Amino acid sequence: MSISNNLIGSTATALVTGAAGGTAVTTVFFCNNSADTATIDVFIALSGEGAKDGDGGDSTADANIILKSISINSLDTYILDTEKIILGSGDRLLAQAADSSGQVVATASFLNL
């Protein structure tokens, strides 16, 4: 098992990238460390889709969204653990803050297959 920690900004941040043999994402914690409510979006993008418009695709398009406008109260945590996510080689799990009102840290637990 491995973990990754990322501060989520207003542009898409890759939380986990699928290894050559695939990767199982077991749990992701989104912790809002600020005094304000934060809103985040979470995406899964296939290998080769860019993180921004014009970069081989738009990984933040609605076609890739799995959680939209998730509101996380001040000093609270949202946990994504209902279903395991299997990423293929180069596929990415990404998140971005929908606004700049909060400071969210994403901690992902995953296993390379």
The first five atom37 places (N, CA, C, CB, O) and aatype in JSON, in Angstrom:
{
  "aatype": [12, 15, 9, 15, 2, 2, 10, 9, 7, 15, 16, 0, 16, 0, 10, 19, 16, 7, 0, 0, 7, 7, 16, 0, 19, 16, 16, 19, 13, 13, 4, 2, 2, 15, 0, 3, 16, 0, 16, 9, 3, 19, 13, 9, 0, 10, 15, 7, 6, 7, 0, 11, 3, 7, 3, 7, 7, 3, 15, 16, 0, 3, 0, 2, 9, 9, 10, 11, 15, 9, 15, 9, 2, 15, 10, 3, 16, 18, 9, 10, 3, 16, 6, 11, 9, 9, 10, 7, 15, 7, 3, 1, 10, 10, 0, 5, 0, 0, 3, 15, 15, 7, 5, 19, 19, 0, 16, 0, 15, 13, 10, 2, 10],
  "atom_mask": [
    [1, 1, 1, 1, 1],
    [1, 1, 1, 1, 1],
    [1, 1, 1, 1, 1],
    [1, 1, 1, 1, 1],
    [1, 1, 1, 1, 1],
    [1, 1, 1, 1, 1],
    [1, 1, 1, 1, 1],
    [1, 1, 1, 1, 1],
    [1, 1, 1, 0, 1],
    [1, 1, 1, 1, 1],
    [1, 1, 1, 1, 1],
    [1, 1, 1, 1, 1],
    [1, 1, 1, 1, 1],
    [1, 1, 1, 1, 1],
    [1, 1, 1, 1, 1],
    [1, 1, 1, 1, 1],
    [1, 1, 1, 1, 1],
    [1, 1, 1, 0, 1],
    [1, 1, 1, 1, 1],
    [1, 1, 1, 1, 1],
    [1, 1, 1, 0, 1],
    [1, 1, 1, 0, 1],
    [1, 1, 1, 1, 1],
    [1, 1, 1, 1, 1],
    [1, 1, 1, 1, 1],
    [1, 1, 1, 1, 1],
    [1, 1, 1, 1, 1],
    [1, 1, 1, 1, 1],
    [1, 1, 1, 1, 1],
    [1, 1, 1, 1, 1],
    [1, 1, 1, 1, 1],
    [1, 1, 1, 1, 1],
    [1, 1, 1, 1, 1],
    [1, 1, 1, 1, 1],
    [1, 1, 1, 1, 1],
    [1, 1, 1, 1, 1],
    [1, 1, 1, 1, 1],
    [1, 1, 1, 1, 1],
    [1, 1, 1, 1, 1],
    [1, 1, 1, 1, 1],
    [1, 1, 1, 1, 1],
    [1, 1, 1, 1, 1],
    [1, 1, 1, 1, 1],
    [1, 1, 1, 1, 1],
    [1, 1, 1, 1, 1],
    [1, 1, 1, 1, 1],
    [1, 1, 1, 1, 1],
    [1, 1, 1, 0, 1],
    [1, 1, 1, 1, 1],
    [1, 1, 1, 0, 1],
    [1, 1, 1, 1, 1],
    [1, 1, 1, 1, 1],
    [1, 1, 1, 1, 1],
    [1, 1, 1, 0, 1],
    [1, 1, 1, 1, 1],
    [1, 1, 1, 0, 1],
    [1, 1, 1, 0, 1],
    [1, 1, 1, 1, 1],
    [1, 1, 1, 1, 1],
    [1, 1, 1, 1, 1],
    [1, 1, 1, 1, 1],
    [1, 1, 1, 1, 1],
    [1, 1, 1, 1, 1],
    [1, 1, 1, 1, 1],
    [1, 1, 1, 1, 1],
    [1, 1, 1, 1, 1],
    [1, 1, 1, 1, 1],
    [1, 1, 1, 1, 1],
    [1, 1, 1, 1, 1],
    [1, 1, 1, 1, 1],
    [1, 1, 1, 1, 1],
    [1, 1, 1, 1, 1],
    [1, 1, 1, 1, 1],
    [1, 1, 1, 1, 1],
    [1, 1, 1, 1, 1],
    [1, 1, 1, 1, 1],
    [1, 1, 1, 1, 1],
    [1, 1, 1, 1, 1],
    [1, 1, 1, 1, 1],
    [1, 1, 1, 1, 1],
    [1, 1, 1, 1, 1],
    [1, 1, 1, 1, 1],
    [1, 1, 1, 1, 1],
    [1, 1, 1, 1, 1],
    [1, 1, 1, 1, 1],
    [1, 1, 1, 1, 1],
    [1, 1, 1, 1, 1],
    [1, 1, 1, 0, 1],
    [1, 1, 1, 1, 1],
    [1, 1, 1, 0, 1],
    [1, 1, 1, 1, 1],
    [1, 1, 1, 1, 1],
    [1, 1, 1, 1, 1],
    [1, 1, 1, 1, 1],
    [1, 1, 1, 1, 1],
    [1, 1, 1, 1, 1],
    [1, 1, 1, 1, 1],
    [1, 1, 1, 1, 1],
    [1, 1, 1, 1, 1],
    [1, 1, 1, 1, 1],
    [1, 1, 1, 1, 1],
    [1, 1, 1, 0, 1],
    [1, 1, 1, 1, 1],
    [1, 1, 1, 1, 1],
    [1, 1, 1, 1, 1],
    [1, 1, 1, 1, 1],
    [1, 1, 1, 1, 1],
    [1, 1, 1, 1, 1],
    [1, 1, 1, 1, 1],
    [1, 1, 1, 1, 1],
    [1, 1, 1, 1, 1],
    [1, 1, 1, 1, 1],
    [1, 1, 1, 1, 1]
  ],
  "atom_positions": [
    [[0.85, -1.18, 0.0], [0.0, 0.0, 0.0], [0.89, 1.24, 0.0], [-0.96, 0.0, 1.22], [1.97, 1.26, 0.59]],
    [[0.4, 2.26, -0.68], [1.09, 3.54, -0.74], [0.1, 4.64, -0.42], [1.74, 3.77, -2.13], [-1.11, 4.44, -0.47]],
    [[0.63, 5.81, -0.08], [-0.22, 6.97, 0.12], [0.36, 8.15, -0.64], [-0.37, 7.3, 1.62], [1.56, 8.21, -0.91]],
    [[-0.51, 9.1, -0.97], [-0.06, 10.37, -1.53], [-0.83, 11.48, -0.84], [-0.27, 10.42, -3.08], [-2.01, 11.31, -0.5]],
    [[-0.18, 12.6, -0.63], [-0.8, 13.78, -0.02], [-0.65, 14.95, -0.98], [-0.15, 14.11, 1.37], [0.44, 15.23, -1.47]],
    [[-1.76, 15.65, -1.25], [-1.75, 16.77, -2.18], [-2.65, 17.88, -1.67], [-2.18, 16.32, -3.58], [-3.76, 17.62, -1.21]],
    [[-2.17, 19.11, -1.77], [-3.01, 20.27, -1.51], [-3.8, 20.54, -2.78], [-2.16, 21.52, -1.08], [-3.22, 20.66, -3.86]],
    [[-5.13, 20.65, -2.66], [-5.99, 20.83, -3.82], [-6.13, 22.31, -4.12], [-7.37, 20.18, -3.59], [-6.57, 23.09, -3.27]],
    [[-5.76, 22.7, -5.35], [-5.89, 24.09, -5.78], [-7.03, 24.26, -6.76], [0.0, 0.0, 0.0], [-7.85, 23.36, -6.93]],
    [[-7.08, 25.41, -7.39], [-8.16, 25.71, -8.32], [-7.94, 25.12, -9.71], [-8.35, 27.19, -8.43], [-8.8, 25.24, -10.57]],
    [[-6.78, 24.49, -9.94], [-6.56, 23.73, -11.17], [-6.45, 22.25, -10.79], [-5.27, 24.23, -11.93], [-6.11, 21.91, -9.66]],
    [[-6.73, 21.4, -11.74], [-6.76, 19.95, -11.48], [-5.41, 19.45, -10.98], [-7.16, 19.19, -12.74], [-4.36, 19.76, -11.55]],
    [[-5.45, 18.68, -9.91], [-4.26, 18.06, -9.32], [-4.42, 16.55, -9.4], [-4.05, 18.52, -7.85], [-5.43, 16.01, -8.96]],
    [[-3.41, 15.86, -9.97], [-3.45, 14.4, -10.02], [-3.14, 13.85, -8.64], [-2.43, 13.84, -11.07], [-2.08, 14.11, -8.07]],
    [[-4.08, 13.08, -8.09], [-3.9, 12.48, -6.77], [-3.21, 11.13, -6.88], [-5.24, 12.32, -6.06], [-2.34, 10.8, -6.08]],
    [[-3.6, 10.34, -7.89], [-3.01, 9.02, -8.15], [-2.97, 8.83, -9.66], [-3.83, 7.87, -7.44], [-3.92, 9.15, -10.36]],
    [[-1.85, 8.29, -10.15], [-1.71, 7.92, -11.56], [-1.51, 6.42, -11.63], [-0.53, 8.68, -12.24], [-0.68, 5.86, -10.9]],
    [[-2.26, 5.76, -12.5], [-2.2, 4.31, -12.62], [-0.83, 3.82, -13.05], [0.0, 0.0, 0.0], [-0.24, 4.36, -13.98]],
    [[-0.31, 2.79, -12.37], [0.97, 2.16, -12.7], [0.8, 1.29, -13.94], [1.5, 1.32, -11.5], [-0.32, 1.08, -14.42]],
    [[1.91, 0.78, -14.47], [1.89, -0.04, -15.69], [0.94, -1.22, -15.58], [3.29, -0.54, -16.0], [0.26, -1.56, -16.55]],
    [[0.88, -1.86, -14.41], [0.0, -3.01, -14.21], [-1.36, -2.65, -13.64], [0.0, 0.0, 0.0], [-2.17, -3.53, -13.36]],
    [[-1.61, -1.35, -13.47], [-2.87, -0.88, -12.89], [-2.69, -0.51, -11.43], [0.0, 0.0, 0.0], [-1.71, -0.9, -10.79]],
    [[-3.64, 0.23, -10.91], [-3.59, 0.69, -9.52], [-4.99, 0.66, -8.93], [-3.0, 2.12, -9.44], [-5.95, 1.1, -9.56]],
    [[-5.11, 0.13, -7.72], [-6.38, 0.12, -6.99], [-6.35, 1.24, -5.96], [-6.66, -1.27, -6.31], [-5.5, 1.24, -5.06]],
    [[-7.27, 2.19, -6.08], [-7.4, 3.26, -5.1], [-8.41, 2.78, -4.06], [-7.86, 4.62, -5.77], [-9.56, 2.51, -4.39]],
    [[-7.98, 2.69, -2.82], [-8.84, 2.12, -1.78], [-9.64, 3.18, -1.02], [-8.02, 1.32, -0.81], [-10.81, 2.98, -0.73]],
    [[-9.0, 4.3, -0.71], [-9.65, 5.36, 0.07], [-9.0, 6.7, -0.26], [-9.57, 5.07, 1.59], [-7.8, 6.77, -0.48]],
    [[-9.82, 7.76, -0.28], [-9.28, 9.11, -0.4], [-9.96, 9.98, 0.66], [-9.52, 9.7, -1.85], [-11.19, 10.02, 0.75]],
    [[-9.15, 10.67, 1.45], [-9.63, 11.61, 2.46], [-9.43, 13.02, 1.92], [-8.88, 11.41, 3.84], [-8.34, 13.36, 1.46]],
    [[-10.47, 13.84, 1.98], [-10.39, 15.25, 1.6], [-10.63, 16.06, 2.87], [-11.43, 15.61, 0.46], [-11.76, 16.17, 3.33]],
    [[-9.56, 16.63, 3.43], [-9.64, 17.33, 4.71], [-9.55, 18.84, 4.48], [-8.5, 16.86, 5.66], [-8.59, 19.34, 3.91]],
    [[-10.57, 19.56, 4.94], [-10.6, 21.02, 4.83], [-9.98, 21.61, 6.1], [-12.06, 21.54, 4.63], [-10.56, 21.54, 7.18]],
    [[-8.79, 22.18, 5.95], [-8.05, 22.73, 7.09], [-8.37, 24.19, 7.39], [-6.59, 22.6, 6.85], [-7.79, 24.76, 8.32]],
    [[-9.26, 24.8, 6.63], [-9.5, 26.23, 6.79], [-10.73, 26.53, 7.64], [-9.65, 26.88, 5.43], [-11.46, 25.63, 8.05]],
    [[-10.93, 27.81, 7.91], [-12.09, 28.26, 8.67], [-13.31, 28.45, 7.78], [-11.77, 29.57, 9.4], [-14.4, 28.75, 8.28]],
    [[-13.15, 28.28, 6.47], [-14.24, 28.46, 5.51], [-14.66, 27.12, 4.91], [-13.82, 29.42, 4.39], [-13.87, 26.17, 4.88]],
    [[-15.89, 27.05, 4.44], [-16.36, 25.87, 3.71], [-15.64, 25.81, 2.37], [-17.91, 25.91, 3.52], [-15.45, 26.84, 1.72]],
    [[-15.25, 24.63, 1.95], [-14.58, 24.43, 0.66], [-15.47, 23.58, -0.24], [-13.2, 23.76, 0.85], [-16.26, 22.76, 0.23]],
    [[-15.32, 23.78, -1.55], [-16.06, 22.99, -2.54], [-15.06, 22.39, -3.5], [-17.11, 23.86, -3.29], [-14.2, 23.09, -4.03]],
    [[-15.17, 21.07, -3.73], [-14.24, 20.38, -4.63], [-15.0, 19.57, -5.67], [-13.29, 19.46, -3.83], [-16.17, 19.22, -5.49]],
    [[-14.3, 19.28, -6.77], [-14.75, 18.36, -7.8], [-13.7, 17.27, -7.93], [-15.0, 19.08, -9.18], [-12.51, 17.53, -7.75]],
    [[-14.13, 16.04, -8.23], [-13.2, 14.91, -8.38], [-13.47, 14.26, -9.74], [-13.37, 13.87, -7.21], [-14.62, 14.09, -10.14]],
    [[-12.4, 13.9, -10.44], [-12.48, 13.37, -11.8], [-11.65, 12.09, -11.94], [-12.01, 14.42, -12.8], [-10.7, 11.87, -11.18]],
    [[-12.02, 11.26, -12.92], [-11.17, 10.15, -13.36], [-10.95, 10.34, -14.85], [-11.83, 8.73, -13.04], [-11.91, 10.41, -15.61]],
    [[-9.69, 10.43, -15.26], [-9.36, 10.66, -16.66], [-8.55, 9.49, -17.21], [-8.58, 11.97, -16.83], [-7.64, 8.99, -16.56]],
    [[-8.9, 9.08, -18.4], [-8.15, 8.03, -19.08], [-6.76, 8.51, -19.44], [-8.89, 7.57, -20.34], [-6.53, 9.72, -19.56]],
    [[-5.84, 7.6, -19.6], [-4.48, 7.92, -20.01], [-4.51, 8.72, -21.3], [-3.65, 6.63, -20.18], [-5.25, 8.4, -22.24]],
    [[-3.7, 9.78, -21.35], [-3.6, 10.59, -22.56], [-4.47, 11.82, -22.56], [0.0, 0.0, 0.0], [-4.29, 12.7, -23.4]],
    [[-5.42, 11.93, -21.64], [-6.26, 13.12, -21.56], [-5.56, 14.15, -20.69], [-7.67, 12.79, -21.01], [-5.24, 13.88, -19.53]],
    [[-5.33, 15.34, -21.24], [-4.6, 16.38, -20.52], [-5.37, 16.95, -19.36], [0.0, 0.0, 0.0], [-6.59, 16.8, -19.27]],
    [[-4.66, 17.6, -18.47], [-5.28, 18.19, -17.29], [-5.94, 19.53, -17.59], [-4.26, 18.36, -16.19], [-6.7, 20.05, -16.76]],
    [[-5.66, 20.09, -18.76], [-6.23, 21.39, -19.11], [-6.69, 21.37, -20.56], [-5.2, 22.53, -18.88], [-6.24, 20.53, -21.35]],
    [[-7.58, 22.29, -20.93], [-8.02, 22.42, -22.32], [-6.81, 22.59, -23.24], [-8.99, 23.62, -22.49], [-5.85, 23.28, -22.88]],
    [[-6.84, 21.96, -24.4], [-5.78, 22.11, -25.38], [-4.56, 21.26, -25.11], [0.0, 0.0, 0.0], [-3.59, 21.34, -25.86]],
    [[-4.56, 20.46, -24.07], [-3.42, 19.62, -23.73], [-3.81, 18.15, -23.94], [-2.96, 19.87, -22.27], [-3.67, 17.33, -23.03]],
    [[-4.29, 17.85, -25.15], [-4.66, 16.47, -25.48], [-6.02, 16.07, -24.95], [0.0, 0.0, 0.0], [-6.36, 14.89, -24.93]],
    [[-6.8, 17.04, -24.5], [-8.12, 16.74, -23.96], [-8.38, 17.56, -22.72], [0.0, 0.0, 0.0], [-7.53, 18.34, -22.3]],
    [[-9.53, 17.39, -22.14], [-9.87, 18.12, -20.93], [-10.31, 17.13, -19.87], [-10.98, 19.18, -21.2], [-11.46, 16.69, -19.88]],
    [[-9.42, 16.77, -18.97], [-9.74, 15.78, -17.94], [-10.75, 16.29, -16.94], [-8.48, 15.35, -17.22], [-11.33, 15.51, -16.19]],
    [[-10.98, 17.61, -16.91], [-11.95, 18.16, -15.98], [-13.31, 18.38, -16.63], [-11.45, 19.47, -15.41], [-14.15, 19.11, -16.1]],
    [[-13.54, 17.75, -17.77], [-14.84, 17.84, -18.44], [-15.87, 17.05, -17.64], [-14.75, 17.32, -19.9], [-15.53, 16.13, -16.9]],
    [[-17.14, 17.42, -17.81], [-18.21, 16.71, -17.1], [-18.23, 15.22, -17.42], [-19.56, 17.32, -17.45], [-18.71, 14.43, -16.61]],
    [[-17.71, 14.83, -18.57], [-17.67, 13.4, -18.93], [-16.77, 12.6, -17.99], [-17.19, 13.23, -20.37], [-16.92, 11.38, -17.88]],
    [[-15.85, 13.27, -17.3], [-14.89, 12.59, -16.42], [-15.19, 12.78, -14.93], [-13.51, 13.08, -16.71], [-14.47, 12.24, -14.09]],
    [[-16.22, 13.53, -14.6], [-16.47, 13.87, -13.19], [-17.13, 12.71, -12.46], [-17.35, 15.13, -13.09], [-18.04, 12.06, -12.98]],
    [[-16.67, 12.46, -11.23], [-17.32, 11.43, -10.41], [-17.95, 12.04, -9.15], [-16.3, 10.34, -10.01], [-18.89, 11.47, -8.6]],
    [[-17.44, 13.18, -8.7], [-18.03, 13.91, -7.57], [-18.05, 15.38, -7.95], [-17.23, 13.67, -6.23], [-17.0, 15.95, -8.25]],
    [[-19.22, 16.01, -7.94], [-19.33, 17.41, -8.36], [-19.81, 18.27, -7.2], [-20.28, 17.54, -9.56], [-20.78, 17.95, -6.51]],
    [[-19.11, 19.38, -7.02], [-19.48, 20.4, -6.04], [-19.7, 19.81, -4.64], [-20.74, 21.12, -6.48], [-20.71, 20.07, -4.0]],
    [[-18.73, 19.02, -4.2], [-18.78, 18.46, -2.85], [-18.39, 19.56, -1.86], [-17.83, 17.21, -2.72], [-17.29, 20.1, -1.92]],
    [[-19.29, 19.87, -0.97], [-19.06, 20.91, 0.03], [-18.49, 20.26, 1.3], [-20.38, 21.68, 0.35], [-19.06, 19.31, 1.84]],
    [[-17.35, 20.79, 1.75], [-16.7, 20.27, 2.96], [-16.65, 21.41, 3.97], [-15.26, 19.71, 2.65], [-16.01, 22.43, 3.74]],
    [[-17.32, 21.22, 5.08], [-17.36, 22.25, 6.12], [-15.97, 22.51, 6.69], [-18.31, 21.84, 7.24], [-15.06, 21.7, 6.55]],
    [[-15.83, 23.65, 7.32], [-14.58, 24.02, 7.98], [-14.12, 22.91, 8.93], [-14.75, 25.34, 8.75], [-14.9, 22.39, 9.72]],
    [[-12.86, 22.55, 8.83], [-12.21, 21.57, 9.69], [-12.9, 20.2, 9.66], [-12.19, 22.08, 11.11], [-12.87, 19.46, 10.64]],
    [[-13.51, 19.87, 8.54], [-14.2, 18.59, 8.37], [-13.5, 17.79, 7.27], [-15.71, 18.8, 8.02], [-12.67, 18.31, 6.54]],
    [[-13.86, 16.5, 7.17], [-13.25, 15.61, 6.19], [-14.34, 14.86, 5.43], [-12.28, 14.62, 6.86], [-15.29, 14.36, 6.03]],
    [[-14.18, 14.79, 4.1], [-15.04, 13.97, 3.25], [-14.23, 12.74, 2.87], [-15.55, 14.77, 1.96], [-13.07, 12.87, 2.47]],
    [[-14.81, 11.55, 3.0], [-14.08, 10.31, 2.72], [-14.72, 9.6, 1.53], [-14.06, 9.38, 3.96], [-15.92, 9.34, 1.53]],
    [[-13.9, 9.29, 0.53], [-14.32, 8.54, -0.65], [-13.83, 7.11, -0.46], [-13.76, 9.18, -1.98], [-12.66, 6.81, -0.7]],
    [[-14.74, 6.21, -0.02], [-14.32, 4.83, 0.25], [-15.42, 3.81, -0.03], [-13.89, 4.71, 1.69], [-15.28, 2.65, 0.34]],
    [[-16.49, 4.23, -0.68], [-17.62, 3.33, -0.92], [-17.25, 2.21, -1.88], [-18.8, 4.11, -1.47], [-17.64, 1.06, -1.67]],
    [[-16.51, 2.53, -2.91], [-16.15, 1.56, -3.94], [-14.68, 1.74, -4.27], [-17.04, 1.74, -5.22], [-14.17, 2.87, -4.27]],
    [[-13.99, 0.66, -4.55], [-12.58, 0.74, -4.95], [-12.53, 1.2, -6.41], [-11.86, -0.64, -4.77], [-13.37, 0.81, -7.22]],
    [[-11.54, 2.01, -6.73], [-11.36, 2.52, -8.09], [-10.13, 1.86, -8.68], [-11.22, 4.08, -8.11], [-9.04, 1.92, -8.1]],
    [[-10.29, 1.21, -9.83], [-9.17, 0.57, -10.51], [-8.75, 1.46, -11.67], [-9.55, -0.87, -11.01], [-9.52, 1.68, -12.6]],
    [[-7.53, 1.97, -11.62], [-6.98, 2.8, -12.68], [-6.09, 1.95, -13.57], [-6.19, 3.99, -12.11], [-5.29, 1.16, -13.08]],
    [[-6.23, 2.1, -14.88], [-5.33, 1.45, -15.82], [-4.04, 2.24, -15.92], [0.0, 0.0, 0.0], [-3.9, 3.3, -15.3]],
    [[-3.1, 1.74, -16.67], [-1.81, 2.39, -16.85], [-1.99, 3.82, -17.36], [-0.92, 1.58, -17.82], [-2.56, 4.03, -18.43]],
    [[-1.51, 4.79, -16.6], [-1.58, 6.19, -17.0], [-2.89, 6.89, -16.7], [0.0, 0.0, 0.0], [-2.97, 8.11, -16.83]],
    [[-3.93, 6.15, -16.31], [-5.19, 6.79, -15.92], [-4.95, 7.6, -14.65], [-6.33, 5.73, -15.7], [-4.05, 7.28, -13.87]],
    [[-5.75, 8.64, -14.43], [-5.51, 9.51, -13.28], [-6.79, 9.8, -12.5], [-4.88, 10.81, -13.72], [-7.87, 9.96, -13.07]],
    [[-6.64, 9.87, -11.19], [-7.67, 10.38, -10.29], [-7.25, 11.8, -9.95], [-7.84, 9.47, -8.98], [-6.15, 12.01, -9.44]],
    [[-8.11, 12.78, -10.25], [-7.78, 14.19, -10.06], [-8.82, 14.89, -9.21], [-7.65, 14.89, -11.41], [-9.95, 14.42, -9.08]],
    [[-8.42, 16.01, -8.61], [-9.36, 16.84, -7.86], [-8.98, 18.29, -8.05], [-9.38, 16.46, -6.35], [-7.82, 18.62, -8.31]],
    [[-9.97, 19.15, -7.92], [-9.71, 20.59, -7.95], [-10.72, 21.29, -7.07], [-9.75, 21.14, -9.39], [-11.85, 20.82, -6.88]],
    [[-10.31, 22.43, -6.54], [-11.22, 23.25, -5.74], [-12.09, 24.05, -6.7], [-10.44, 24.19, -4.76], [-11.57, 24.66, -7.64]],
    [[-13.38, 24.04, -6.48], [-14.3, 24.79, -7.34], [-14.2, 26.29, -7.06], [-15.74, 24.31, -7.13], [-14.59, 27.1, -7.9]],
    [[-13.69, 26.64, -5.9], [-13.46, 28.04, -5.54], [-12.23, 28.09, -4.64], [-14.71, 28.66, -4.84], [-11.64, 27.06, -4.32]],
    [[-11.86, 29.28, -4.25], [-10.65, 29.42, -3.43], [-10.96, 29.67, -1.96], [-9.79, 30.55, -3.96], [-10.14, 30.22, -1.24]],
    [[-12.15, 29.26, -1.51], [-12.55, 29.57, -0.13], [-11.99, 28.62, 0.92], [-14.03, 29.57, -0.04], [-12.02, 28.94, 2.11]],
    [[-11.48, 27.47, 0.51], [-10.99, 26.52, 1.49], [-9.61, 26.0, 1.16], [0.0, 0.0, 0.0], [-9.11, 26.21, 0.05]],
    [[-9.01, 25.34, 2.11], [-7.71, 24.72, 1.91], [-7.89, 23.24, 2.17], [-6.6, 25.36, 2.84], [-7.96, 22.81, 3.33]],
    [[-7.96, 22.45, 1.09], [-8.25, 21.03, 1.2], [-7.0, 20.21, 0.89], [-9.41, 20.63, 0.26], [-6.34, 20.44, -0.12]],
    [[-6.7, 19.27, 1.77], [-5.61, 18.32, 1.54], [-6.24, 16.97, 1.21], [-4.66, 18.22, 2.78], [-7.11, 16.49, 1.94]],
    [[-5.8, 16.37, 0.11], [-6.29, 15.05, -0.28], [-5.22, 14.02, 0.06], [-6.65, 15.0, -1.79], [-4.07, 14.16, -0.35]],
    [[-5.6, 12.99, 0.8], [-4.71, 11.87, 1.11], [-5.33, 10.62, 0.51], [-4.49, 11.72, 2.65], [-6.43, 10.21, 0.9]],
    [[-4.61, 10.02, -0.44], [-5.11, 8.83, -1.13], [-4.32, 7.61, -0.7], [-5.04, 9.02, -2.66], [-3.09, 7.66, -0.6]],
    [[-5.02, 6.52, -0.46], [-4.41, 5.23, -0.17], [-4.63, 4.35, -1.39], [-5.0, 4.56, 1.14], [-5.76, 4.22, -1.86]],
    [[-3.55, 3.75, -1.92], [-3.67, 2.97, -3.14], [-2.66, 1.83, -3.17], [-3.48, 3.86, -4.37], [-1.69, 1.81, -2.42]],
    [[-2.92, 0.88, -4.06], [-2.08, -0.31, -4.21], [-1.81, -0.52, -5.68], [-2.75, -1.56, -3.57], [-2.74, -0.7, -6.47]],
    [[-0.52, -0.52, -6.07], [-0.17, -0.83, -7.45], [-0.3, -2.33, -7.67], [1.27, -0.36, -7.78], [0.16, -3.13, -6.86]],
    [[-0.94, -2.7, -8.77], [-1.22, -4.11, -9.04], [-0.1, -4.76, -9.83], [-2.53, -4.25, -9.81], [-0.17, -5.95, -10.14]]
  ]
}
